[in-house]
Amino acid sequence: MIEKIKATRLYLDYLEEHYYNVQKAWKELQYKCSDMYFIYDDYLYNIIDSHVKNHDDSKLSKEELVQYRERFYPVNSNEEGGLDNSDKEIHENFNNAWKHHKELNPHHWENWATQELNKGYCSHYGWQINCVHMIIDWMSMGYKFGDTAQEYYEKNCDRTDNITLECTIPAHNWEDKSGNNNHLTQGEVIKQLSLKENIKLPDYSIKFIYEIFERLSK
């Protein structure tokens, strides 16, 4: 019990440090990107500011707090990565927590980039707001681990992730993987869970984030 309390305290200390680093990164980005429209446009600025003030709030939720602590601050052999059933349960719990976190936090590009992949659209200002917050998050990690937001992106831009695809298709006959013919009507949704996909930032957003990277490097 005491070990779990200590480990939880360490994890909460990390969350607090990260939160303050995110606020610090937001101030730095405001200064270095003062000529960019999302800073001087009050509407966009206030949305980003609100998102940053509530950064990673879901990590205190019941869906994430214990699951993240067990994954990154383990207190026994099971949590550290043994081969028994409890270890498998911990990893499964963390994967579910990570999925929950991505779904609630659009500063992770897997969130809105997957929406773009599935539905073919993304709010014009929405993706830009999310990109700014995303870069702030990377900057804050760089304060702790000694790299830059650009270095983080270039190391991770090709990673593979588990996603849930939801795609609406027009009415026609299609053949599923089992070889069975299925008749779908307009508006029906096909779901495939735990599909591994390489989720990349859409091309239109890459130019935008490199404009920010350039200013941050000065």
Secondary structure in CASP SS format (residue, H / E / C, confidence):
PFRMAT SS
TARGET T0000
AUTHOR 0000-0000-0000
METHOD secondary structure of the structure
MODEL  1
M C 1.00
I H 1.00
E H 1.00
K H 1.00
I H 1.00
K H 1.00
A H 1.00
T H 1.00
R H 1.00
L H 1.00
Y H 1.00
L H 1.00
D H 1.00
Y H 1.00
L H 1.00
E H 1.00
E H 1.00
H H 1.00
Y H 1.00
Y H 1.00
N H 1.00
V H 1.00
Q H 1.00
K H 1.00
A H 1.00
W H 1.00
K H 1.00
E H 1.00
L H 1.00
Q H 1.00
Y H 1.00
K H 1.00
C C 1.00
S C 1.00
D C 1.00
M C 1.00
Y H 1.00
F H 1.00
I H 1.00
Y H 1.00
D C 1.00
D H 1.00
Y H 1.00
L H 1.00
Y H 1.00
N H 1.00
I H 1.00
I H 1.00
D H 1.00
S H 1.00
H H 1.00
V H 1.00
K H 1.00
N C 1.00
H C 1.00
D C 1.00
D H 1.00
S H 1.00
K H 1.00
L H 1.00
S C 1.00
K C 1.00
E C 1.00
E C 1.00
L H 1.00
V H 1.00
Q H 1.00
Y H 1.00
R H 1.00
E H 1.00
R H 1.00
F H 1.00
Y C 1.00
P C 1.00
V C 1.00
N C 1.00
S H 1.00
N H 1.00
E H 1.00
E H 1.00
G H 1.00
G C 1.00
L C 1.00
D C 1.00
N H 1.00
S H 1.00
D H 1.00
K H 1.00
E H 1.00
I H 1.00
H H 1.00
E H 1.00
N H 1.00
F H 1.00
N H 1.00
N H 1.00
A H 1.00
W H 1.00
K H 1.00
H H 1.00
H H 1.00
K H 1.00
E H 1.00
L H 1.00
N C 1.00
P C 1.00
H C 1.00
H C 1.00
W H 1.00
E H 1.00
N H 1.00
W H 1.00
A H 1.00
T H 1.00
Q H 1.00
E H 1.00
L H 1.00
N H 1.00
K H 1.00
G C 1.00
Y C 1.00
C C 1.00
S C 1.00
H H 1.00
Y H 1.00
G H 1.00
W H 1.00
Q H 1.00
I H 1.00
N H 1.00
C H 1.00
V H 1.00
H H 1.00
M H 1.00
I H 1.00
I H 1.00
D H 1.00
W H 1.00
M H 1.00
S H 1.00
M H 1.00
G H 1.00
Y H 1.00
K H 1.00
F H 1.00
G C 1.00
D C 1.00
T C 1.00
A H 1.00
Q H 1.00
E H 1.00
Y H 1.00
Y H 1.00
E H 1.00
K H 1.00
N H 1.00
C C 1.00
D C 1.00
R C 1.00
T C 1.00
D E 1.00
N E 1.00
I E 1.00
T E 1.00
L E 1.00
E E 1.00
C E 1.00
T E 1.00
I C 1.00
P C 1.00
A C 1.00
H E 1.00
N E 1.00
W E 1.00
E E 1.00
D C 1.00
K C 1.00
S C 1.00
G C 1.00
N C 1.00
N E 1.00
N E 1.00
H E 1.00
L E 1.00
T C 1.00
Q C 1.00
G C 1.00
E C 1.00
V E 1.00
I E 1.00
K E 1.00
Q E 1.00
L E 1.00
S E 1.00
L E 1.00
K E 1.00
E E 1.00
N C 1.00
I C 1.00
K C 1.00
L C 1.00
P C 1.00
D H 1.00
Y H 1.00
S H 1.00
I H 1.00
K H 1.00
F H 1.00
I H 1.00
Y H 1.00
E H 1.00
I H 1.00
F H 1.00
E H 1.00
R H 1.00
L H 1.00
S C 1.00
K C 1.00
END
